[in-house]
Amino acid sequence: MRYYSLAEFEEDIEKLFFIIPDNKYNSVYGIPRGGIPVAMALANRLGLPLSESANIPMEYKGILVVDDLIDSGKTIQPYIDAGYDVATLHIKNDDVALPTYFVEKMDKNEWIEYWWEKNEAPAEDSVIRLLEMIGEDPQREGLLETPKRFSKALQFLTKGYKQDPRELMKTFDVGNYDQIILLKDIELYSMCEHHMLPFIGKAHVGYIPGKKVIGISKIARIVDIFARRLQIQERLTDQITQCLWEGLSPIGVACVVEAHHLCMRMRGVSKQNSTMTTSSLKGIFLEDSSKGIAARREFMGLIK
């Protein structure tokens, strides 16, 4: 990633100033969000007011339209088609109509971070770039608040990164109980790390205690903490049993996860009825002894 500093910005504003003809424009309009800092600086240098809007279609009124970067070109193209003169700092896409004034052509694969993005909302800016990449207009009414909403939603869906399951491991003495404790059909919602698409399903978690047990609601919360991360189902299943294995020191712990993956349903092979099942067994559930086989058989029978 290339960082674009304030000093570079000031130099490039000067370059734009010297190539823009005198007295040709009566105002400057900055396309939100990246075009606004450029428009403010350029308008100040040109001695022109800022325009509140540059509606399309409209009769040309001497407005210079300004943006920071032309990438896909989807945002700026309507202004060019409508006859506006356009000024921009950087161009990454030569396949669209060139702006009237620009400073630098960049490599298509180069990512640039502008100085004014440092303390603002880089996540939201990234969503704007993604919307432009797929051919959308981030400035249309239905998408104006989408970057902010998507960022908040993603933070919620991945909140497990900020939670420590070990903090839930408050245990209680169990006495002489040595049978299976099972919590089944625990709903889970996660996102695959390969496509960042959801997978949805249920977990069945059981253990045979040693000397300690844990509240059943804590088991569901442990599942949720690990699910609310970018995951693969195999790792998710093992993380659940490993957490209980380390926190409870049980005789055995087992987990089975069944889930539907939208990356299988919405894209790729598009198999609508496929279900993925994974298991993780530790302690006695993994043994080939008669007790181990009996415990494993009992657990699998209970979750049917």
N, C-alpha and C positions, 0 to 999 in steps of 0.2 A: 504494500500500500504506500502510496506517495502522499506525504503531508504537504499541503499547500498553505504556506505561511502568510501572515499579514503583510510582510514586506513584499513577497511575490505578488500578492493581490494589489497592493498600491502601485507597483511597477506596471502591472498589466492594465490597470485602470488608466494610467497615463498613456499606454500604447493605444488603447481604444479611443481615448480623447483626441489623440493626434490624427487618427484616420477617419474620424467622423466629421463631415463637413459642418462649417459654421452656419447657423441660422436655418438649418433644414428642418428641425423638429421643434415642437412647442411643449412637449412633455415626454416623460420616460415611464414606462410601465414594467414592473418586475414580476415575472411569473413566480408564484409561490411554489416551494419555499426558497429554493436556492437562488432564484433570480432577484429576490428582494434586496439582499445586501449589495449585490452588484449594481442594481438600479439606483439605490440610495447614493452610493459613492459616485457613480457616473453622472447622475443628475446634478449632484453638487459640483462636480468638475465642469459640467457643461453650463451650469447656471440655469437649469430648467426645473420646473416643478415635477413632482411625481404624479402620475395618473392613477386614479383609483381602479380603473378597469380598462380593458381593451376588448370589448365584446365582439364576438364573431356570430353572424356577419354584421358589419357596420361600415358606413362610409369612412374612408381614410381621413383622419383628423390630425395628422402630423405627430402621431405617437411612435416613439421608438420602443420596441418590445425587447426586453433584456432577460437573459437566463444565464446560469452559471455554466451549464454543461449540456451539450447535445449528445445523447447516447443513442437510444432507439430512434429518436426524432419524432415520436408519436405526440409529444406535448407541444413541440414548437411548430410542427408541420402545418397545422390549421392556420396559424398566424401568417406563415409564409404564403400559403395558398390564398389567404385573404388580402394579400398585397402589402402587409406590414414589412417595414425594414426591421431586421433583427440583429442584435449584438449579443455575443456570448464570449466567455473566456476560453472555453475548451470544446473541442469536437472529438468524438470517438467514433462517429459513423459517417463515412463518406457516401453512403448509399442514399442519404436523404438530401434534399435541396440545401445547399450551403447557406448559412446566414449572410447577411450583408456585411457584417463586420465580425471578426473573431481574432483571437490572439494566437492560439496554439492547437495543432492537431496532435492527439494522443494515440497511443496504441490501444486497440479495442479491448485488450485484456487487462489494461492498467486500471487500478482502482485508486481514486483520489479522495482524500479527506480534506475538506476546506476548513480553514481556521475557525469560521463561525459555527461549525458543527461540533466543535470540541466539547462545549458545555451545554449543548442543546439536546437534541434527541436523535442520536445516530441510528437507533433501532427503527424509529419512524421513518427516517430518511431512507433507510435500506428497503423498507416496505414500499415506499414511493418508487424506488428504482425497480423493484420487482414488478410493480403494476405497469410501469412503462415497458419493461421487458416483454410482458405478455401482450402488449398492444393496447392497454387501457389508458384512459386519461385520468390521472389522479385528481384532476381539478373538477371533474364532473360532480354534481351534487351528491350522488349516492356514495361517492368514495372519499369525500372530504375528510371525514372522521375515521375512515378505515385504518390508516396507519396507526393511530393512537389506540383504537379498539383492538386491532390485531396484536399489538405489542403487549397490551394488558392481558389479553386472552392467553398468549404464549407464556407469559410469566406465571399465570395461574396453572396452566397445563404442565409446567415444568417446575412447580414449586418444591418438588421433592429434593432438588439440589440444595435448598436452603434448610432442610430439615434433617436432623440426626436421629435415626431410629433407636439408637442406644439410649436416648433420653426417655424412651417409653418403657424401658426394661425394669419397671418396678415389679418386684416378684413377691410371692406369698408362700409360706410354708404349706406343703400339700399333705403332710402326714404320710400314710402308707399307700396312697393311691398310686397304682402302677398300670392303669389301663389307658387306652387312647383317649385323648381330648381332641375333638375335631370341630373346626368351624368351616362349614362348606358354603358354596355359592356366594363367595365374597365378590361383589361386582368390582371390576377394575377397568380403567380407561388409561391407555398409554399411547405413546407415539413411537413408531419404528424409527430407528436412527438412520436408516438408509434413505427413506423418502419423506420423513417427517409427516407421515400420514397415520391416522389413528389405528390402533387395534383395540378391540373391545371384547371383554369376556368375563370369566369368573375364575376365582382361585379356591382350591380346597386345601386347607392347612390343618395338619394334625401332628400331635406329638405325644410321646409317653414321658411323663415327667420323671426327673430324678428326685430331687428334694424340693423343687420350686415350681410354681405355676405363675402365669401372667393373666391379667384380665382379658377377657375375650375381645373387648373392643380394641385393645392394643394390637391384637393380631390383625384386625382389619386395617388399622392405621398404618401398621408396618407395610402391609401390602400396598396401601395407597402411596406411601412415601417412595417406595422403589418404582411404582408404576408411573408416578408423576415425574419421570425423567425420560430422555431419549433412550430407547431400550431395544434390545432383541428379547424375544420371549424366553429363550433358553437362559440368558443371564438373569432376567427378572425372577424366574422360578428358583434359581439357585441362590440368589441374594436373600430371598425370603427365608429359606431353610438355614442358610449360614448365619443370619442374624439371630434366629431363635436358638440355633446350636451353640453359638458363642455366649448368648445372654442368659440361657436357662440351664446349660449343661444337662440336657435331658438324656434319657436312655435312647431315644430315637426321635427324629422329626422328618416329616414328609410333606411335600407340596405337589399338587397337580394343577396346572393352569390350562384352561381351554379358551381359545380366543379366535375371533374372526378378524382378519387383517384387510383393511381397506386398500392397501397396496396390491393385494391379490384380487380384490373385487372391482376396483375402479380403473385399474391400469394393468399393463402386462398381460397375464394369461386370462384375466377377467373371469375367474371361477367364483361364482356367486354363493355356493353352498359349502365351500371348504372351511374346515375347522382345524386349527393346529392345536395339538395337545403335547405338553411337555411335563416332565416330572423331575423332581429332585428328592433323593432319599439319603438320609444320613443315620448313622448309628445302627440300631437293631433292624430298622427297615431295609437296610442294605445287606444284611448278613444272609448267608445261605444255610444257616442252621435251622433246625425245626422251629425255634422260636421266631427267628427272623422271617421265615417263609409264612408262618402263621400271622405275624403282625402285619406283614405286607398284604396278605390276602384279606385280612380284616379291614385294613384301611381302604383298599380298593373297593371292597364290597360296600363300605359305608358311604362312599361318595357317589355311588351309582344313583 
